[in-house]
Structures are given as structure tokens and as C-alpha cells.
Amino acid sequence: MVNVTRRSDPADVVIVGSGAGGGMAAYVLTRAGVNVTLLEAGVPWDNTTDSAMMSWPYDSPRRGASTKDRPFGEWDACVGGWEIEGEPYTVAPGQRFRWWRARMLGGRTNHWGRISLRFGPRDFKSKTFDGLGDDWPISYDDVRPYYERVERLIGVFGSKENFPNAPDSIFLPAPKPRCYELLVQQASKNLNIPCIPSRLSILTQPLNGRASCHYCGQCGRGCSTHSNFSSPSVLLPPALATGKLRIITNAMAREVLTDERGLATGVSYVNRTDRRDYAVRARIVVLAASACESARLLLNSKSGRFPEGLANSSGVVGRYLTDSTGLSVSGHIPKMEHGVPHNEDGAGGAHLYMPWWLDNRKLDFPRGYHIELGGGKRSAPGFGFMGGIQRFNGVGGYGKSLKEDYRRFYGATVNFAGRGEMIPNDDTYCEIDPGVVDTYGIPVLRFHARFSDSEVKQAKHMQETFREIIHEMGGTPLSPMPPGELNYGLEPVGRIIHEVGTTRMGNDPQTSVLNANCQAHDVKNLFVADAGPFVSNAHKNCTWTILALSMRTAEHIARQRNQGTL
């Protein structure tokens, strides 16, 4: 039996997770006068002091190369990775799945690309349009006011384009396209593909006391001026300023505790520093640990009343798991060789992107994808830059001629990455592995994953489109077209780090975990505020919708408390 140390006075609300969902819930609830305790499995993080945004690659003996706990680069702002020592997960035999986990205050909001897209009207009711998957129990109109308030609070740049299912936001001015982006835009126009300003949560004007971006281009390292969005920069400081928030870091949640009535009474956790078990008592529990971590916590919270896991009378906790589809193609563009040195500074991401532009009635697959751009020089060369130069000059090289080729070819590339919609299927889900526990003795997740023909055909369309754009630019793709038996180069499920849907919302308690307010059907004082409640995973990156739904859920909690119904 685990010896648990109980914390003293109960909190009004305990939140598990400090990223987009947990941070927003803490922001809303504390400002409503609610006492909140927030549990974070990772280490503390402060962008003001911990960011390496102004460090040069040559400041490090590794030249900025990745480390075990920072796979995206030595100075990447997200501590975590695909593999975390002592915290395994398993994958069913013969299947492929990758699971990125953050272990720091703010979670993945410190790392993400800040692509901030609203879901559109069709995304909430996609089954109505094509008969696949399920409709959400809420509509775009239900979420639109919260998108608007998130945008006023956090800030997003972009342009009004009036695409029906790519709704415009309340935009800050968009930065001008870079040289390579103008060339991509020209080729896209020739192919009738819209190429418009990106929609990124990076400030181009001061907002709510935060400075505008100074275009160092290092958003992924954590912004010490708080000009981009992360939970530790935007949501947690004002929540702490209320005096209503207590944050406990290095707290690995083990179980949601319940009483004889089946109500949640708090959360037990392992202190990763002293490895002892503790518990926080609370009147309301909000899970925002990420879609898969929250599902794991529920599945591990078993009791006589909940033998299959907490809030799982439907049996669908862990089911309906999806990730964005993703693949990329790079191309060599001769007209970009011997680039004249010039200022290519800008935001830490592309200034342009391509929204979904086609009619599925004329295609052999449903739903769609958007295209993210890369290319040019952008910043000082990093570790391993121009690796594979033999693909450009045909031979490789050595000495003076090789240096000359580096100067010639550096910046003469473009990259296109597709991010598309995966439709939920019965073969993609997570469950508890009955034979494996982590270093804290907590049973781990086992993943099952596969793509359907819809996603594979979508990938083929991506590959063909990206190569057509490269050829239109007068260039050559740097890799051959992958064959169909390799899914045309689709990354494994999970690799794009957009997992959603494991605790989905719905009106029917037999087929969903949560109601339309992200409240558990089985446990009225239990809520989920991450991507788990998603019914479908539109091709838009999911953070903006996590933020909007968490704000909506937290305000519902505050109202119910005031009315005495929680």
C-alpha cells in the first residue's frame, strides 16, 4: 500500500498540467476568486531567466545540437522528448506510434510553432458534411466568443481572407514575407493555391503590457520579452498575482481520488525529487495533462465503483485517439543560389502559409490539410547545416571548393510540410499496459495506431502538390517520391505532437466521456481541459481550440460554484 502524505487545507480546484489548458484554467479560475492548486510533473521554468534566445551556436561545444532531454536542439525551450528516462510507454507489436512529453512548467506551450488557427464551422460538424466520424455536441458559434477573447488576451497576427472554414481572427498586423516566401507565393499563385500571411501568436504590436517581437527568430528557445505565447509568459503570472494560485512542480500525478459517493476528492502524486507520495485535496478536479496523460490518469484511477477507470463507464477513455497527418518535402531552387546577404529576420516561423483550398467532392479522400513553409537562410547556420551537400553538387567535396559550395547553396532550399486531418478509427487508441510500470510504479500506456486509406491518399496528394510547387519554382525535390507501401512518407501517428480525442465530449454518456462543458458524465466535479475532449482533429493546429475550450470550461466551473451546484 502506498503511504500518502496529505496536504492540509483543501483547494477549491486542483489542476493537473500547466500548459495551454491548465494554464488557461488557472488564469480564469483564480481571477474569479477561486483557490487553485496546480500540479506540474516537470521542472520550473521562467522565460525571463531560463531562455537562451540570444545565444549563438558557437557558444556551445555542441553548436546547438540536440541533447537527450531537448531533441529539437540544445537550447529548445521544451524539456522532455520522445523518450524520457524512467518513463516508458509501449506500442502494440507491428505498429508505430511516437509520444512527445514535456516535463516543465508550461509544457508544450514552450516549444510549439505558435500556429494559431481557429477550427471552422465545418470542423465542428464534419459528419454532417461527409458522414465520417461524429459531430461535436457544440458548434463554431458556441466557441467563437472564446476564440475572440483568447485573441484579445494573447494576440495573433494574420490577415482577413474570408475563407468560410478558415475563420478570420482578431488580427495584429502580419509581418512582410521574406524573399523565399515571395518566390513560393508567386509559384503558388500560378498553381491557384492560396498562399497568405501566417496566423501566429507572436506580437507585432505591444499588447496587454507585453512587448512586440523584435524578430530574433528564436521563438522555440523561449521568449525572454514574452512577445510570443507560452503559458509561463502569459497565463501563469497574472494567475499568481491574484494570490489564489499555488504551483507544485515535479509532481507526477498518480491517481484521481474519489469518495464513497463517486465524487472526486483530489489527486495523489509522486514528488519526483524525494520520490514520496502526496495528495492534494480539492472540491473540483481539472485534468489538463495532455490528451494521453489525462487518459492514463483516468484509466489508472480504479476503484470498486469505477473498475475500468474513473469516468469510463462508456469504455471510451483512451479511444478515438488521433494526431495530425504530416510529411515534408524539400527542394533545391537554383534561382536562390549565391544569395546576396540581406536581413531575413522575422518571427520564429514562416510569415506565409497555405490553408486548405480544394473541394473534396473532386478528390479521392475526405477532409484536408494546410501547408507550412520553410526555406532561405533565416539565421546563422546551426549544427549540421547543409548536411548532404552531395545532393546539390553531385559529389560532395573538400577544402576551398566545398566552402564555396556551402556559400553557393546555403539558403537555396525550400521546404513544405503538410498537416492534415486524421479521422478517428477503431484501431487507434491507448490503454494501460498490464505488465509495465514507470520508475514511480505507475502503469504506463500502450498505444495502438494505424492510418486509414483516407490519410494515405491525402499523403499522396501532399507529395504531389509539394513537388509540383518546387518544379514551378524551377527547382528539384531533394528526395524521391516515397511509395504507397510506405504510406507516401506519412510520419507515424503521434509524431506531429497533435494528439487529441481520448476523453471526447458528447451528449450520449454511452459513447462519450464528457458532456458539452467538458464535465465527466460519471463524476460531476471532474473536468478535462486539454485536447482530450476533441471529437475530431481538424487540420488546424489544436492549441488555439484548447485555449478557447479551457476558458469556456473554467468559466462554467466558476458559475456552477457561485450557484452552489458544484
Salt bridges, closest charged atoms under 4 A:
ASP12 OD1 - ARG283 NH1 3.04
ASP12 OD2 - ARG561 NH2 3.67
GLU74 OE2 - ARG62 NH2 2.58
ASP76 OD2 - HIS111 ND1 3.02
GLU83 OE2 - ARG98 NH1 3.19
GLU85 OE1 - LYS68 NZ 3.91
GLU87 OE1 - ARG103 NH2 2.74
ASP123 OD2 - LYS540 NZ 2.56
ASP130 OD2 - ARG367 NE 2.59
ASP134 OD1 - LYS127 NZ 3.80
ASP134 OD2 - ARG504 NH1 3.01
ASP141 OD1 - ARG144 NH2 3.05
GLU151 OE1 - ARG118 NH2 2.68
ASP168 OD1 - ARG199 NH2 2.99
GLU181 OE2 - ARG178 NH1 3.35
GLU181 OE1 - HIS351 ND1 3.98
ASP259 OD2 - ARG261 NH2 2.95
ASP277 OD2 - ARG254 NE 2.73
GLU293 OE2 - ARG103 NH2 2.78
GLU293 OE1 - ARG296 NH1 3.49
GLU337 OE2 - HIS332 NE2 2.71
GLU337 OE1 - ARG408 NE 2.75
ASP359 OD2 - ARG361 NH2 2.87
GLU372 OE2 - HIS370 NE2 2.76
GLU421 OE2 - ARG367 NH1 2.60
ASP427 OD2 - ARG450 NE 2.44
GLU431 OE2 - ARG446 NE 2.87
GLU431 OE2 - HIS448 NE2 2.72
ASP438 OD2 - ARG296 NH2 2.78
GLU464 OE2 - LYS460 NZ 2.52
GLU499 OE1 - ARG108 NH2 2.83
GLU555 OE2 - ARG149 NH2 2.24
